[in-house]
Amino acid sequence: MGAKKKAAKEPGKKKSTESEAQARADAVDDIHDEDYKKTLRIESRELEKQIKKEEDLIGLYNDERLRINYFWLVGKKELEDK
């Protein structure tokens, strides 16, 4: 019975973990300064944008690496044929 519950949670595990973390974060009320909270939210959004930008750059880097490797193999094959 315990295994079934665990297996049922696996597909949505990330989402439930995020919602649990959000619930715990909302429960904490140690910052009373609304301006500071707003500043933290703005900084958080900026960091999320930076992460997205870096992930895009990683994808471009991997594409270029694959392209260079492909042309290297093609050039090597042409040289061997000559």
SULHU-V667132 format. One record per pair of residues at least 24 apart in sequence whose ideal C-beta (glycine too) atoms are under 8 Angstrom apart, sorted by the first residue. I is the first residue (numbers start at 0). J is the second residue. Records with the same first field share a line. If there is no record, write none. Layout:
I=J  J
//
This chain:
none
//
